[in-house]
Amino acid sequence: MKTCPYCGSDIKKINQQQYYCDFCSMQLPASIVKENRERLDVRFQDFVLDTYMDRTTPELMILSTFELLYLLKMIRKERSDMYNQMHIFYRAGEQENTDAFKKYEKKTGRDYMYVTKKAFVVENIIRQRLGYVPARITENHLVKYLENIKNDKIGPMIIRTQRQKKINEKG
């Protein structure tokens, strides 16, 4: 029996790609429809590659929240490193009074701006999902988040309509 992945209700087939849930008052794509009141799947990877930083905004939007949090942690570290490099080149340029360091400072400045914009993008996607952006993301925070995902409710959405009798009732 096909069921709604949000409420567990029986659903009506509209066509090959669409179903309708009366309780939720919404059309559902066939790709997310469940059977026997199963819940929606949670998709995530427990790792993020640094190359994810170079993905486009639409590509970032399809990453799981865990992946985005991990990526934001990496981006913030990269951004901090870029800022420190830019400052070092600035100070070296002042001491040596040569254009070589100014060239590196400008290049590092452009990289810093790129990474900062990526941080803004990832922060705003996270803000949309969580309602806030964590000020600090630690390894411990990420481990707990992953544990919560793994320990989440997975049972079917069944509403009991009869009381269960206690086995050891004293009468």
Secondary structure as the mmCIF struct_conf table of DSSP 4:
data_model
#
loop_
_struct_conf.conf_type_id
_struct_conf.id
_struct_conf.beg_label_comp_id
_struct_conf.beg_label_asym_id
_struct_conf.beg_label_seq_id
_struct_conf.end_label_comp_id
_struct_conf.end_label_asym_id
_struct_conf.end_label_seq_id
STRN STRN1 LYS A 2 THR A 3
TURN_TY1_P TURN_TY1_P1 PRO A 5 CYS A 7
STRN STRN2 ASP A 10 ASP A 10
STRN STRN3 LYS A 12 LYS A 13
BEND BEND1 ASN A 15 GLN A 17
STRN STRN4 GLN A 18 CYS A 21
TURN_TY1_P TURN_TY1_P2 ASP A 22 SER A 25
STRN STRN5 MET A 26 PRO A 29
HELX_RH_3T_P HELX_RH_3T_P1 ALA A 30 ILE A 32
STRN STRN6 LYS A 34 GLU A 35
TURN_TY1_P TURN_TY1_P3 ASN A 36 ARG A 37
HELX_LH_PP_P HELX_LH_PP_P1 GLU A 38 ASP A 41
BEND BEND2 ASP A 46 ASP A 46
HELX_RH_3T_P HELX_RH_3T_P2 ASP A 50 ASP A 54
BEND BEND3 ARG A 55 ARG A 55
HELX_RH_AL_P HELX_RH_AL_P1 THR A 57 MET A 61
TURN_TY1_P TURN_TY1_P4 ILE A 62 ILE A 62
BEND BEND4 LEU A 63 LEU A 63
HELX_RH_AL_P HELX_RH_AL_P2 THR A 65 GLU A 96
HELX_RH_AL_P HELX_RH_AL_P3 ASP A 99 LEU A 130
BEND BEND5 GLY A 131 TYR A 132
BEND BEND6 ALA A 135 ALA A 135
HELX_RH_AL_P HELX_RH_AL_P4 GLU A 139 LYS A 150
TURN_TY1_P TURN_TY1_P5 ASN A 151 ASN A 151
BEND BEND7 ASP A 152 ASP A 152
BEND BEND8 GLY A 155 GLY A 155
BEND BEND9 GLN A 162 GLN A 162
HELX_LH_PP_P HELX_LH_PP_P2 ARG A 163 LYS A 166
TURN_TY1_P TURN_TY1_P6 ILE A 167 ASN A 168
#
